Structures are given as structure tokens and as C-alpha cells.
Amino acid sequence: MLKLLNSLTLLSYPFRIFFLACGIYAICIIAAWLAILLGTLNLPLAWTPVYWHSHEMIFGVVTAAICGFLLTAMCNWTGAQPLQGLGLLGLVSLWIAGRVVMWMGSHLPAELVILVDAIFLPIVTAYVSYILLRHNNKRNLILAAILTLLSLCNLAMHAGAYTNNVYWLWAGETSALGLIALIMVIIAGRIIPLFTINGLRSTGYAVETIKNSSLFSTLSIASTALLIPLNFFTQYPTVIGVVALSAAVINGVRLAQWASLATKHEPLLWILHLGYAWIVIALLLKSMAAFNVWISPSVWQHALGLGAMSSLILGMMTRVSLGHTGRPLRLPRFGMVIYLAISAAAIARLLVALSWIDFRIGLIVTTIAWIIAFGLFTIIFYPILTKPRL
């Protein structure tokens, strides 16, 4: 049995099964959410639908993508063998179990729901920490620290649901979004300039003009991280607004150093630049909300979630899937539709959040575009993720 599991291509590398799970679950969660909003689906949820949806987007969809990428990238960073076979199947099974109990929470003891859903991230964190320490890769321990805090955010949301305390639900959700934004700033800041230089070198572009300033890297990480604790100081909105605006400007300058316009003919590159641009937009919107300028506090969350997170997730999943299976770094047929659809979903959802278009129509458009994006990813990349490396 063990030999059979180890021989399965889908269980040979973490990115394969986690990326596929991410694509499938992204379709399920957004379709169910729209059906709940339209009153056509009644799930046995133990949570209020709004926070259930938020939790599953963060700790279901996003964590699957993070684990697929991080557990794969660690092998490059450390030279360690990938988690595979029975161990990988066990980890994925924990993630699936968490999704199951969250969908049928009212039929289960609350303590069981908490235990099953909350155990996944700590185990991932322990494994990541073990591999990094074993191979003396201390530089990336910051990611293990962020995963630890993300685990606490999950527990905070569960505590809020268990005690009917909305504050803890809000605190866990908001902090988790901030931590994921921090992960994106760290990881994207490392790979986007490198991928851009490698991708544009063959075109004759003067790649030496592409910079990755250590100063702006440090400032972008620091300013984005500072916003996480500041979220709790709601009595000082001006401070939050100033820091968010500073983070937006710093990250914007950082992005400007990466020659984004030169990537317009390279989809695998421009989707990553666009994803980072959405981080800048989200930070600007957060600043505007803090200064009480035209928009509600929730608008920046949609720009961050559907704009930055979704664009970077799909951008990274497509690129990693191609590169790590030995295929040319060229989008398969209809692959461009994935990027266009997720961009349309992000824009439509932002317009809904700003109350610039009808709520019902906007959500339907968002859902259709989202399902097209993740549905096409799943269909196109299923054979790539399940077949041996070329």
C-alpha cells in the first residue's frame, strides 16, 4: 500500500494535490456562497454565513495554495526531499476534514469542529519549522512564524463562533488577512523581480534596469506588518490611515522598480505584477476607509482577497505547475482566460463593495467569472498535475 501511494504522481509533490484541491474548493465555496445569498441553499452551518464564507476563503482556499507553494519551495531552499506519499496524503486529508466539519458544523459538537479544523495549520507549521531548522535555513523561519500567527487567527475565529463574540471573529479575520498580505509581500517581492529578469532577458530588454532594492523590501515588509497590530487600535483611525497610505506608497514604488509595463506580452509575468498592484490598491483603500473618505472598511478586504490573493494564487499555481513538471513556461490554450476572468471577478466585486453597481447582478457576475477562472485552471491543469514530469 505504501509503495502504491509513493508511486502516485499526484502524491509525488505537495503542489500537485494542494493546487488541485485549491482549484476545486474555490469553485465549491463561491458557488455555495452565492446560493446562500440568493436563498436557494441552506447548509447545516454552525456559524453565521458571512463569517463562514470568510473563514473558508482564508483557511480553505488560501491555505491550500500557500501549503502547495511553500512545501514545494522549501525543497528548492533546503535541498530536502518533498513530502510525498502517505505523509502528504495524511496532510491533505486533515485539510479536507477541516472543510467537511465546517460545512456541517451544526450536526457536530462544536469542540470537534474546532479540533479538526484547527489542527491542520499547526502541523504544517511544525513540519516547515523542522525542515528549515534541520537544513539551517533560518532566513525563511519568518514564514513559519507567520503560519503560527495564522493558526492563532483561526483559533480566534473559532473562539468567536463558540462564544457568539463577534469581536473575536472580526479580530481573527482581519489579522489573517493582514498576515496573508504580509506573506504575499515577502514571497512576491522575492520571485517577481527574479522571474521578470529571467523572462525579459530573451526579449532584449535592459534587465539591468530592474531593481529589487533591499531598502524598499525592508520598508514594504515592515509597513505591511505594522498594520496588523494597528487594526486593533480603532480609536486611532488617523494612525491607521497614515501607515496604510505609507505602505501603499512604499509597495507602489517597489513595484515600479520591476518594469511591469515591459511584461505586457508575457501573461505568466503580468499576472504576478497585477496581483502585486492589487496589494497597493487594497492598502490605498484601507487608508481611505480609515480617513472616512467615501468607502466602507470592507472595501479594501475585497480588493485584497479577490484582487491580490486570487491573482497571485492563480499566477503562481499556473507557473509552478508548468515549471515543476518540466513543461515550457508558456500558458496552455485558453490559459489567458483564467487571468482575464479572475481580473473581471475582482473588478466586479470591488464595484459591488463600492455600491457602484447592483448588488445581486454584481455578485452573479463575480461568481461566474470566479468559477470560469478556477474552473479552467482545474480543467486545464488537471492532466499536468496528475501526469509525470516531462
Secondary structure as GFF3:
##gff-version 3
##sequence-region A 1 390
A	DSSP	alpha_helix	2	7	.	.	.	ID=ss1
A	DSSP	three_ten_helix	9	11	.	.	.	ID=ss2
A	DSSP	alpha_helix	14	37	.	.	.	ID=ss3
A	DSSP	alpha_helix	49	56	.	.	.	ID=ss4
A	DSSP	pi_helix	57	62	.	.	.	ID=ss5
A	DSSP	alpha_helix	63	78	.	.	.	ID=ss6
A	DSSP	alpha_helix	85	103	.	.	.	ID=ss7
A	DSSP	three_ten_helix	105	107	.	.	.	ID=ss8
A	DSSP	alpha_helix	110	118	.	.	.	ID=ss9
A	DSSP	alpha_helix	120	134	.	.	.	ID=ss10
A	DSSP	three_ten_helix	138	140	.	.	.	ID=ss11
A	DSSP	alpha_helix	141	163	.	.	.	ID=ss12
A	DSSP	alpha_helix	166	201	.	.	.	ID=ss13
A	DSSP	three_ten_helix	207	209	.	.	.	ID=ss14
A	DSSP	alpha_helix	214	230	.	.	.	ID=ss15
A	DSSP	alpha_helix	237	256	.	.	.	ID=ss16
A	DSSP	three_ten_helix	260	263	.	.	.	ID=ss17
A	DSSP	alpha_helix	267	290	.	.	.	ID=ss18
A	DSSP	alpha_helix	299	302	.	.	.	ID=ss19
A	DSSP	pi_helix	303	309	.	.	.	ID=ss20
A	DSSP	alpha_helix	310	323	.	.	.	ID=ss21
A	DSSP	alpha_helix	335	353	.	.	.	ID=ss22
A	DSSP	alpha_helix	359	386	.	.	.	ID=ss23
###
